[in-house]
Amino acid sequence: MASKETVLSAAKQFVTFINKTPSPFHAVNEVRQRLVSNGFCELKEADHWTIKPLQKYFVTRNQSTIIAFAVGGKYQPGNGFSIVGAHTDSPCLKVKPISKITKAGYLMVGVECYGGGIWHTWFDRDLTVGGRVFVKTDIGIESRLVHVQRPILRIPNIAIHLMRDHNESFGPNKESHLCPVLATAVQVSLQGGAKADPPKPSETSTQTKSPLAPNYETLADKHNSPLVTIICDQLDIKPEQIIDFELYVADTQPSVIGGALEEFIFSPRLDNLLNAYAACEGLIQACGDESLQHDPNIRMISLFDNEEVGSQSAQGAQSALQEMVLHRLSSGGSQTAFQEAIPKSFMISADQAHAVHPNYSDKHESNHQVALHKGIVVKINSNQRYASTGITVTILREIANLSKVPLQEFVVKNDSPCGSTIGPILSAGLGIPTVDVGAPQLSMHSIREMACITSVYQATELYKGFFLNYPEVYASLQF
Ligand SMILES: [Zn+2]
């Protein structure tokens, strides 16, 4: 057993990571920075790749999906891939393309629901935005990350005096009741409409209009000016430089270690940044020793966007990206090198799991009540909502044993719906043997979720142990 200090230290590093990642773009950027500082080189999809043994690489798509890999010293085309897959997105509210709304003297921001969030948890939170902004500069069009650190938005609850059945049947309408307040029209005019509401190009002469401002009028019309002003101040740009932006609404309350005994993580986006982070850490740590020299495989992490909305996008797990990367890495060998590599490969599909809820324990199958601290959860579903099979679970048990990480099994009740993951999508598309796992947590898809500190350490150890031991376990199979 690892000491409490070791476990707590791993959890604190994760908390620091998650506090910098209000959007998938930020998550990918943080992963990228960790990889770069550990010797990984960036590849571009559009370039020709020359892959060398013992070298480490990564490639991104849409700035929201990242695949990173380290080439084993004994790798040759046709050998296997040891893959840990996870996702970078979480349910959230996203600022609409035209977000400008004024209601009852309030300046509001129109938002779209992304994924299956528990939306009532977004009420009465101190909210902000994070995402990417496309900026026109002297050298061209740049994509810049933005994360406003102060609470600028709020979705207020309706007082119980005005809704007496609040506690019995609060069911907000996702279009009309979930709209964040940005400011009041009164305050905007008090602070001088000119600063808060920049003049439209039609009010200025065409001679003074910047040649860089083709969308200025459109953008100013699309969003309430205090929001545009804050974004511009953050990035030190002028409104006319903004071509477009993609902003995610996020909680400003930071992720923390919690509980009387400092054993929990109270945090947004545990599903699934916990596994994205642990996969990255596991890969980096596994490449820190000499074992890579003897590895016949390529060690890989694949962190996809858009899992929460079904994975069907250019940067999602349903895209051809995973296959294209594996094909490229199998080229240069025999004509069937790729096909030969598939059965030698293995994927751990890592996504969060449901710990037993003390107040709703009847929602959990009585023999499969997974608990915080008690290990990484193996997810099994005979209806193939999870990709685990007898063979892949057996291989995982061997790896968990070697990694000294305890496992617990989860199946959903027969009368309950079951979530799914990127596991069945990728294993069906590629034929790679896959096991679905995750760390136990509560409050999944709430704006503020809850897990245990042990999860981060155990997940990292398991994924590291998988990279170190999978080729040997595979070689020991007698069938
Ligand atoms: Zn998930």
Residues whose N, C-alpha, C, O or C-beta is under 5 A from the ligand:
A	BS01	ZN	D271 N272 D351 Q352
